């Protein structure tokens, strides 16, 4: 019985981690929402201040994401290469 519960928890953790990874890769704008929500949730549950500050900082970083080619040095007008 306990083995089944542990297996279920491990599988749910792996699937959740995979889903978060792919959402982050496929929809980068979702990162800002994720970090803002995390910061709010950490504030509500009274998490340690450094953890809350880090989540808030990450939310701000994702909002300031550069547009266009950013740091690309080989941009020929058609996008980064």
C-alpha positions in Angstrom: 0.0 0.0 0.0 2.8 2.5 1.0 4.8 1.5 -2.1 1.8 2.4 -4.3 1.5 5.8 -2.6 5.2 6.5 -3.0 5.1 5.4 -6.7 2.2 7.7 -7.3 3.9 10.7 -5.7 7.1 10.1 -7.7 5.1 9.8 -11.0 3.1 13.0 -10.2 6.3 14.9 -9.4 8.0 13.8 -12.6 5.0 14.6 -14.8 4.6 18.0 -13.1 8.3 18.8 -13.5 8.1 17.8 -17.2 4.9 19.9 -17.8 6.5 23.0 -16.1 9.6 22.5 -18.2 7.7 22.4 -21.5 5.4 25.2 -20.6 8.4 27.3 -19.8 10.1 26.4 -23.1 7.0 26.8 -25.3 5.3 29.8 -23.7 8.0 32.0 -22.2 5.5 34.7 -21.2 4.0 32.2 -18.7 7.2 32.5 -16.6 6.2 36.0 -15.4 2.8 34.8 -14.3 4.3 31.7 -12.6 6.8 33.8 -10.6 4.2 36.5 -9.6 1.8 33.8 -8.5 4.6 32.0 -6.6 5.7 35.3 -4.9 2.1 36.0 -3.8 1.6 32.4 -2.5 4.9 32.6 -0.6 3.7 35.9 1.0 0.4 34.3 2.0 2.0 31.3 3.7 4.6 33.5 5.4 7.6 31.8 3.8 11.1 33.0 4.7 11.8 36.5 3.4 14.8 35.6 1.2 12.6 33.1 -0.7 9.8 35.6 -1.2 12.3 38.2 -2.4 13.9 35.8 -4.9 10.5 35.0 -6.4 9.6 38.7 -6.6 13.0 39.4 -8.3 12.4 36.6 -10.8 9.0 38.0 -11.6 10.5 41.4 -12.3 13.2 39.9 -14.5 10.8 38.1 -16.7 8.8 41.3 -17.2 11.9 43.1 -18.6 12.7 40.5 -21.2 14.2 42.2 -24.3 12.4 42.1 -27.6 13.8 41.6 -31.0 17.3 40.1 -31.3 18.5 41.1 -27.9 22.2 40.2 -27.7 22.4 38.5 -31.1 25.5 39.7 -33.0 24.6 38.1 -36.3 21.2 39.6 -36.9 20.6 40.2 -40.6 17.2 41.7 -40.2 15.4 38.4 -40.5 16.0 37.3 -36.9 18.8 35.8 -34.9 20.9 33.1 -36.5 
